Amino acid sequence: MDKTALIAGVSGIVGNNLARHLTAEGWTVLGLARRPPGDNADVRPVAADLLEPEGLRTALGGLRPTHVFITTWLRQPTEAENIRVNGAMVRNLLDALRPSASVSHVALVTGLKHYLGPFEAYGKGELPATPFREEQPRLAVENFYYAQEDEVFAAAERDGFGWSVHRPHTIIGYALGNAMNMGVTLAAYATICRETNRPFRFPGSVAQWNGLTDMTDARLLARHLAWAATNAAARNEAFNVVNGDVFRWSWMWGRLANWFGLEPAPFDGTLRPLEEQMANDGPVWAEIAARYGLVEPGLSRLTSAWHTDADLGRPIEVVTDMSKSRRLGFFDYQPTDDAFFDLFARLRSARVIP
């Protein structure tokens, strides 16, 4: 069967890596974004705003995707606004595609805030026990992930397509200008520390330093999305998606430091958020970029310190169970330190870091 994917959010960390995987596998790929990137000639760009239904219907007119991958969201100041805006984005997209009657599967990418709660109540209150498992019930709080799921479920029941929900942990992957990008943020931070002889300090909590955790490589997530979208056993299922290894930041931090030729500073248990450490580093980065001829002199475009601080500052251990995918036949594995190293090497090759 010919497979045509529509990726909503093709410019982001998930959408970009998914597009590369699907085109390499022979899919026809339609890349939807407000400003679609031009870095993959095999992707047909579709410029549209998911919050403008009329323009969206016009942009999608005549297109007949068989598979839809929703990999985008817009951060709002409150969770109520997150629910209103991000729920509408999913609803508008699926409404615009209904006339084509071509869609057989819709995949939605959310994350572990499904278990940890939204930003306003992140990691607080009564949380499910780790490792997180898909059958655990929703938290008794409003969450835009739940609103997005409900829009997909309602449209699937009405229009007859299958669905899958994918819940990655913190994602490691190549993307610039992304709102949640720990790998690029840490690469910029390490570069600044090296170039200014500042100590490379772990910014997070004692719980994250000492506790077990896991992460998700964007390339593995792309393979998981494609697998679930084309595997009958995965139809109408929600999945956790992580690399398959676990680690402690007390081990990983030294690994990252060594890649950049740094000695990690001793961790004394003090929380030192990157938003504070890097608050005045815009001019520092601009000077580094000019000295080395880097492609992006704007530190704020590269880094998402707020999100990295949220993950590394959590007061609880976060580990994810992948048994459901394993039982159904997805066996891919990615060492997390290698995921970081692969990303750093690509950033250096693309002259994002020196």
MARSE-655566 format. One line per 3 residues: their letters; for each residue x, y, z of C-alpha. Coordinates in Angstrom, 1 decimal, always signed. Example, Ala and Ser with C-alpha at 12.3 -4.5 7.8 and 13.67 -1.06 7.14 Angstrom:
BEGIN
as> +12.3:-4.5:+7.8 ~ +13.7:-1.1:+7.1
END
This chain:
BEGIN
mdk> +0.0:+0.0:+0.0 ~ +1.2:+3.5:-0.8 ~ +1.8:+5.4:+2.4
tal> +1.4:+9.2:+2.5 ~ +2.2:+10.8:+5.9 ~ +1.1:+14.2:+7.0
iag> +3.3:+15.4:+9.8 ~ +1.9:+18.3:+11.8 ~ +4.8:+20.1:+13.3
vsg> +7.4:+19.0:+10.8 ~ +9.8:+21.8:+11.9 ~ +10.1:+20.5:+15.5
ivg> +12.4:+18.0:+17.1 ~ +10.0:+15.1:+16.6 ~ +8.6:+16.0:+13.2
nnl> +12.0:+16.7:+11.7 ~ +13.4:+13.4:+12.7 ~ +10.2:+11.6:+11.7
arh> +10.2:+13.1:+8.3 ~ +13.8:+12.0:+7.7 ~ +12.9:+8.4:+8.8
lta> +9.8:+8.1:+6.7 ~ +11.3:+9.5:+3.5 ~ +14.2:+7.1:+3.9
egw> +11.7:+4.3:+4.2 ~ +10.0:+5.3:+0.9 ~ +7.0:+7.2:+2.3
tvl> +5.5:+10.3:+0.6 ~ +5.7:+13.0:+3.3 ~ +3.7:+16.2:+3.6
gla> +5.3:+18.5:+6.1 ~ +2.9:+20.9:+7.8 ~ +4.0:+23.9:+9.8
rrp> +3.3:+27.6:+9.9 ~ +6.8:+28.0:+8.2 ~ +7.8:+24.7:+6.9
pgd> +11.6:+24.2:+6.8 ~ +13.4:+23.6:+3.5 ~ +16.1:+21.3:+4.8
nad> +14.6:+18.1:+3.4 ~ +14.0:+18.1:-0.4 ~ +12.0:+14.9:-0.1
vrp> +9.3:+16.5:+2.0 ~ +6.4:+18.5:+0.4 ~ +5.9:+21.6:+2.5
vaa> +2.4:+22.6:+3.6 ~ +2.2:+26.0:+5.1 ~ -0.8:+26.4:+7.5
dll> -1.7:+27.5:+11.0 ~ -3.6:+24.8:+13.0 ~ -5.5:+27.6:+14.7
epe> -7.0:+29.0:+11.5 ~ -9.6:+26.5:+10.2 ~ -10.3:+28.2:+6.9
glr> -6.7:+28.5:+5.9 ~ -6.0:+25.0:+7.1 ~ -8.8:+23.5:+4.9
tal> -7.5:+25.4:+1.9 ~ -3.9:+24.2:+2.5 ~ -5.0:+20.6:+2.8
ggl> -7.5:+20.7:+0.0 ~ -6.8:+17.9:-2.6 ~ -4.3:+16.1:-0.3
rpt> -5.0:+12.5:+0.7 ~ -2.7:+11.4:+3.5 ~ -3.1:+7.9:+4.7
hvf> -1.4:+8.5:+8.0 ~ -1.3:+11.6:+10.2 ~ +1.3:+12.3:+12.9
itt> +0.6:+15.1:+15.3 ~ +3.9:+16.2:+16.8 ~ +3.2:+19.8:+17.7
wlr> +1.8:+22.0:+20.5 ~ +1.8:+25.7:+21.6 ~ +2.8:+26.6:+25.1
qpt> +0.3:+29.0:+26.8 ~ +0.5:+30.9:+30.1 ~ -2.1:+28.7:+31.9
eae> -3.2:+25.1:+31.6 ~ -6.7:+26.2:+30.8 ~ -5.3:+28.0:+27.8
nir> -3.1:+25.1:+26.9 ~ -6.3:+22.9:+26.9 ~ -8.3:+25.4:+24.8
vng> -5.5:+26.1:+22.2 ~ -3.9:+22.6:+21.9 ~ -7.3:+20.8:+21.8
amv> -8.4:+23.2:+19.1 ~ -5.3:+22.5:+17.0 ~ -6.0:+18.7:+17.0
rnl> -9.7:+19.2:+16.3 ~ -9.1:+21.7:+13.5 ~ -6.6:+19.4:+11.8
lda> -8.8:+16.3:+11.9 ~ -11.9:+18.3:+10.8 ~ -10.0:+19.7:+7.8
lrp> -9.0:+16.2:+6.8 ~ -12.4:+14.6:+7.1 ~ -13.7:+15.4:+3.5
sas> -10.8:+13.4:+2.0 ~ -11.8:+10.3:+3.9 ~ -8.3:+9.0:+3.2
vsh> -6.9:+8.7:+6.8 ~ -6.4:+5.2:+8.2 ~ -4.3:+6.1:+11.2
val> -3.6:+9.1:+13.5 ~ -0.6:+9.1:+15.8 ~ -0.4:+11.7:+18.6
vtg> +2.8:+12.5:+20.5 ~ +2.4:+13.7:+24.0 ~ +4.7:+12.8:+26.9
lkh> +5.3:+11.9:+30.5 ~ +3.3:+14.9:+31.8 ~ +0.5:+12.4:+31.2
ylg> +1.7:+10.8:+34.5 ~ +3.5:+13.8:+36.1 ~ +0.8:+16.5:+35.6
pfe> +0.8:+19.8:+33.6 ~ +3.4:+22.6:+34.1 ~ +1.3:+24.2:+36.8
ayg> +1.3:+21.1:+38.9 ~ +4.3:+19.3:+37.5 ~ +5.6:+16.5:+39.7
kge> +3.5:+17.6:+42.6 ~ +0.7:+16.0:+44.6 ~ -0.2:+12.3:+44.5
lpa> +1.6:+10.7:+41.5 ~ +1.5:+7.1:+40.2 ~ +4.3:+4.8:+41.2
tpf> +7.3:+4.4:+38.9 ~ +8.0:+2.8:+36.5 ~ +5.1:+4.6:+34.7
ree> +2.8:+2.1:+32.9 ~ +0.3:+2.9:+30.2 ~ -2.6:+1.3:+32.1
qpr> -2.2:+3.8:+35.0 ~ -5.3:+6.1:+35.1 ~ -5.2:+9.8:+34.3
lav> -4.5:+12.2:+37.1 ~ -7.4:+14.0:+38.7 ~ -6.1:+17.4:+37.2
enf> -6.8:+19.2:+34.0 ~ -4.1:+18.4:+31.4 ~ -3.9:+19.5:+27.8
yya> -2.5:+16.0:+26.9 ~ -5.8:+14.5:+27.9 ~ -7.7:+17.1:+25.8
qed> -5.6:+16.3:+22.8 ~ -6.2:+12.5:+23.3 ~ -10.0:+13.1:+23.6
evf> -10.1:+15.0:+20.3 ~ -8.3:+12.1:+18.6 ~ -10.6:+9.5:+20.2
aaa> -13.7:+11.4:+19.2 ~ -12.6:+11.8:+15.6 ~ -11.5:+8.2:+15.4
erd> -14.9:+7.0:+16.6 ~ -16.7:+9.3:+14.2 ~ -14.5:+8.8:+11.1
gfg> -13.3:+5.2:+11.5 ~ -9.5:+5.5:+11.6 ~ -7.2:+3.8:+14.0
wsv> -5.0:+5.8:+16.5 ~ -1.9:+5.5:+18.6 ~ -0.7:+7.7:+21.4
hrp> +3.1:+8.0:+22.1 ~ +4.5:+9.2:+25.4 ~ +8.2:+9.8:+25.2
hti> +10.4:+11.0:+28.1 ~ +12.7:+14.0:+27.5 ~ +13.6:+13.9:+23.8
igy> +17.2:+14.0:+22.5 ~ +17.4:+15.1:+18.9 ~ +18.4:+17.6:+16.3
alg> +16.2:+20.7:+16.0 ~ +16.8:+24.4:+16.3 ~ +14.3:+26.9:+17.8
nam> +12.5:+24.1:+19.6 ~ +10.7:+24.8:+22.9 ~ +11.8:+21.6:+24.6
nmg> +15.4:+20.7:+23.6 ~ +17.6:+19.5:+26.5 ~ +20.4:+18.2:+24.2
vtl> +21.0:+21.5:+22.4 ~ +20.6:+23.4:+25.6 ~ +23.3:+21.4:+27.4
aay> +25.6:+21.6:+24.3 ~ +25.4:+25.4:+24.4 ~ +25.9:+25.5:+28.2
ati> +28.9:+23.2:+28.0 ~ +30.4:+25.3:+25.2 ~ +30.0:+28.5:+27.2
cre> +31.6:+26.8:+30.3 ~ +34.5:+25.7:+28.2 ~ +35.0:+29.0:+26.4
tnr> +34.8:+31.1:+29.6 ~ +36.5:+28.7:+32.0 ~ +33.3:+28.5:+34.1
pfr> +32.5:+25.3:+36.1 ~ +30.2:+22.8:+34.4 ~ +27.7:+22.5:+37.2
fpg> +24.7:+20.1:+37.3 ~ +21.7:+22.5:+37.5 ~ +19.2:+20.0:+39.0
sva> +18.0:+18.4:+42.1 ~ +19.5:+15.7:+44.4 ~ +16.6:+13.4:+43.4
qwn> +17.6:+13.6:+39.7 ~ +21.4:+13.4:+40.5 ~ +21.0:+10.2:+42.5
glt> +17.8:+8.6:+41.1 ~ +17.3:+6.4:+38.1 ~ +15.9:+8.0:+34.9
dmt> +15.6:+7.4:+31.2 ~ +15.2:+9.5:+28.0 ~ +14.0:+9.2:+24.4
dar> +16.1:+9.5:+21.2 ~ +14.1:+11.3:+18.5 ~ +15.2:+8.8:+16.0
lla> +14.0:+5.9:+18.0 ~ +10.7:+7.7:+18.6 ~ +10.4:+8.1:+14.8
rhl> +10.8:+4.4:+14.3 ~ +8.2:+3.7:+17.0 ~ +5.7:+6.1:+15.4
awa> +6.1:+4.3:+12.0 ~ +5.9:+0.9:+13.6 ~ +2.7:+1.7:+15.5
atn> +1.1:+3.4:+12.5 ~ +1.6:+0.3:+10.3 ~ +1.2:-2.6:+12.8
aaa> -2.3:-4.0:+13.4 ~ -1.4:-5.1:+16.9 ~ -0.6:-1.5:+17.9
rne> -3.9:-0.1:+16.7 ~ -5.9:+2.0:+19.2 ~ -3.1:+1.7:+21.9
afn> -1.1:+4.2:+24.0 ~ +2.6:+3.6:+24.4 ~ +5.5:+4.8:+26.5
vvn> +8.6:+5.4:+24.3 ~ +12.1:+5.4:+25.8 ~ +15.5:+4.3:+24.8
gdv> +15.6:+1.1:+26.9 ~ +18.4:+2.0:+29.2 ~ +18.3:+3.7:+32.6
frw> +21.0:+5.9:+34.2 ~ +21.7:+8.3:+37.0 ~ +22.7:+11.9:+36.2
swm> +25.6:+11.4:+38.6 ~ +27.1:+9.1:+35.9 ~ +25.7:+10.9:+32.8
wgr> +27.0:+14.4:+33.7 ~ +30.6:+13.3:+33.7 ~ +30.1:+11.6:+30.3
lan> +28.7:+14.8:+28.8 ~ +31.5:+16.8:+30.4 ~ +34.2:+14.6:+28.9
wfg> +32.8:+14.9:+25.4 ~ +33.4:+18.6:+25.6 ~ +36.8:+18.3:+27.2
lep> +35.5:+19.5:+30.6 ~ +35.9:+18.3:+34.1 ~ +32.5:+18.2:+35.8
apf> +32.2:+20.4:+38.9 ~ +31.4:+18.5:+42.1 ~ +27.7:+18.4:+42.9
dgt> +27.0:+19.7:+46.4 ~ +23.2:+19.3:+46.3 ~ +22.5:+23.0:+45.5
lrp> +19.8:+23.7:+42.9 ~ +21.4:+26.0:+40.2 ~ +18.8:+26.4:+37.4
lee> +20.2:+27.0:+33.9 ~ +17.8:+30.0:+33.6 ~ +19.8:+31.7:+36.3
qma> +23.2:+30.4:+35.2 ~ +22.7:+31.5:+31.6 ~ +20.6:+34.6:+32.2
ndg> +23.3:+37.0:+30.9 ~ +24.9:+34.7:+28.4 ~ +23.3:+36.1:+25.2
pvw> +26.3:+38.4:+24.4 ~ +28.7:+35.7:+25.4 ~ +27.2:+33.3:+22.9
aei> +27.1:+35.9:+20.2 ~ +30.8:+36.5:+20.7 ~ +31.5:+32.7:+20.5
aar> +29.4:+32.4:+17.4 ~ +31.3:+35.2:+15.7 ~ +34.7:+33.8:+16.7
ygl> +33.9:+30.4:+15.3 ~ +31.6:+31.3:+12.4 ~ +28.5:+29.5:+13.9
vep> +25.2:+29.5:+12.1 ~ +23.1:+30.8:+15.0 ~ +24.3:+33.7:+17.1
gls> +21.0:+33.9:+19.1 ~ +21.3:+31.9:+22.3 ~ +17.5:+32.2:+23.0
rlt> +16.8:+30.4:+19.7 ~ +19.0:+27.5:+20.6 ~ +18.3:+26.9:+24.2
saw> +15.2:+26.0:+26.3 ~ +16.6:+26.4:+29.8 ~ +13.2:+26.5:+31.4
htd> +12.3:+23.1:+30.1 ~ +15.7:+21.6:+31.0 ~ +15.4:+23.0:+34.5
adl> +11.9:+21.5:+34.8 ~ +13.2:+18.0:+33.9 ~ +16.5:+18.1:+35.9
grp> +14.9:+19.8:+38.9 ~ +12.2:+17.2:+39.5 ~ +12.0:+16.1:+43.1
iev> +11.1:+12.5:+42.2 ~ +12.6:+9.6:+40.3 ~ +11.1:+9.1:+36.9
vtd> +11.5:+5.8:+35.1 ~ +9.3:+4.5:+32.3 ~ +8.1:+1.0:+31.5
msk> +8.3:-0.1:+27.8 ~ +7.0:-3.7:+28.3 ~ +3.8:-3.0:+26.2
srr> +5.8:-2.2:+23.1 ~ +8.1:-5.1:+23.6 ~ +5.3:-7.6:+23.9
lgf> +3.8:-6.3:+20.7 ~ +7.1:-6.6:+18.7 ~ +9.0:-3.3:+19.0
fdy> +12.5:-4.1:+20.2 ~ +14.6:-1.1:+19.3 ~ +17.2:+0.1:+21.8
qpt> +19.3:+3.2:+22.0 ~ +22.1:+3.9:+24.6 ~ +21.3:+7.4:+25.9
dda> +24.9:+8.6:+26.2 ~ +25.4:+7.7:+22.5 ~ +22.3:+9.6:+21.7
ffd> +23.8:+12.7:+23.3 ~ +27.1:+12.1:+21.6 ~ +25.5:+11.7:+18.1
lfa> +23.6:+14.9:+18.6 ~ +26.6:+16.8:+19.7 ~ +28.6:+15.6:+16.7
rlr> +25.8:+16.6:+14.4 ~ +25.6:+20.1:+16.0 ~ +29.3:+20.5:+15.5
sar> +29.2:+19.3:+11.9 ~ +26.4:+21.8:+11.2 ~ +28.4:+24.6:+12.9
vip> +25.8:+25.1:+15.6 ~ +28.5:+24.6:+18.2 ~ +32.3:+24.9:+17.7
END
